[in-house]
Amino acid sequence: MKLDDDDFTLFGLPERHAQDRTELDARWRQLQAEVHPDRFAGDGAAAQRVAMQWAVRVNEAYQRLKDPLSRAAYLCERRGAPIQAHDNTAMPMAFLMQQMQWREALEEAADAAAVEGLEAEVGAAERDLQADVARLLDVTGDAPAAAAQVRALMFLNRFRQDIERRLDALDPTPTR
C-alpha cells in the first residue's frame, strides 16, 4: 500500500463502478484503524505526521468511492475521459429541453405535492442515468460516453438541490 495508489488499489477493490457499499465501509473502517495517528502516538511527531497523511488519503478515497457520481467521475478520469465539467457543458438538445421543462415546472409548482411529483420524476431520470453510467463503465467500457452522462448527472444533482430548497421554502417545518 502506497500513498500514491489509486483509490481502488488502496481499498483492495476492483476498478469498476458497481461497488458493494457494505464492503467499502468495512474496508474504510479497517484502513482507518491501521493508519489512525493515535496508533503512532509513542512513535514520535514524524510518525504521527505520516499517519495523518495516510488518514487524510484514506478519507479522501473513501469520500470519492462511496458517492456513485464521484466514483463515476473518478473512473472516467482514470480511463482517459476527464469530466471537464467547467470546460465542457455541451449536452444533447433533448436533455437541455428536458431541463428547461423541469425548471419551468418547478417555477410554476403551486404546492409541495407538485414539487414532490417533480422530485420523483427527476429522481427516476437520475436513477436511469446512473444505471447507464454503470453500464458504460463496467460493461461496454465507453468512458467518453460515461463522462457525458456524468456531466448530465451533475446537472440533475444541482437541480435536485433546487427542488429541495423549494420544498423547504414551501414547508419550513423539517419533515424530510
Disulfide bonds with the S-S distance in Angstrom:
none
